[in-house]
Amino acid sequence: MKPFRHRILAAIASLALVWPASSQLVINEFLASNNRGLLDSDGDTSDWIEIHNPGGSVVNLLGWTLTDDPDLPAKWSFPATNLNGGGYLVVFASGKDRTNAGPQLHTSFSLGAGGEYLGLFRPETATAESEYAPEYPPQEEDISFGLSGPNRLYFRTPTPGAVNGVGFADFVADTKFSHNRGFYEQPFDLVITCATAGASIRYTTNGTPPTATTGIAYTGPVPIPGTRVICAA
């Protein structure tokens, strides 16, 4: 028997995140594990942070700061850069620390895919204008995270410098099998579980990966009387 484990995405209950009415700028989207996405001017797939100005007035970013440490709000400072009302600005979180080397901005820090603090601060203030605190959740490769109205969501298709698309709230946990792959001398019943409450499990016995509409709906232990290849999602 050779179990196959496959992760799928699900739009489960979202987490509310409401910015104060006085907020002028927001961290609208970021990508903390960039592998095949947006390239910086060096040709690197650096992580990136998108700042959005939802208001109607131009904001000069001189003195505004970004940080991944709430105890160091001024960790990286913006140069004199105008962000138009309704506009977006992408800053690469590469650790290259560039504020005047060409058209691209690069922070002095990179983003942790395992989750960490991220905040945007006004000049000389200790209260964040926009933040993901105490930390944003673990991130997946080439899937961005950010705002959709008042909610924090993941985005399968990142949109740096543009309006965020349709998102989803979280990932379904991996499937777990009661028996490991290998050889067994006696028949047994295979139990398949998932830690995500309300998740549906489907499995196949012909080696093909199941989908949301194909395979057999799991309703209880699967009898294994002999050699079987079980793929579950």
MOUR-V396025 format. One record per backbone hydrogen bond with DSSP energy under -1.0 kcal/mol. NH is the residue of the N-H (numbers start at 0). CO is the residue of the C=O. Records with the same first field share a line. If there is no record, write none. Layout:
# MOUR-V396025
NH=CO, CO
This chain:
# MOUR-V396025
3=229
9=169
11=9
16=149
22=19
25=51
27=25, 49
28=49
29=144
30=47
39=43
42=39
45=43
47=30
48=90
49=28
50=88
51=25
52=86
58=82
60=80
62=77
63=60
64=120
65=75
66=118
71=68
74=71
75=65
77=63
80=78
82=58
85=52
86=83
88=50
90=48
91=104
92=46
93=91
96=106
97=105
101=99
105=97
106=91
114=111
117=131
118=66
119=129
120=64
124=121
128=119
129=119
131=117
135=115
138=112
141=32
142=139
143=154
144=29
145=152
146=27
147=150
150=147
151=14
152=145
153=167
154=143
161=158
167=153
169=9
171=7
175=192
177=190
181=0
187=223
189=221
192=175
198=195
202=215
203=230
215=202
217=200
221=189
223=187
230=203
231=3
232=201
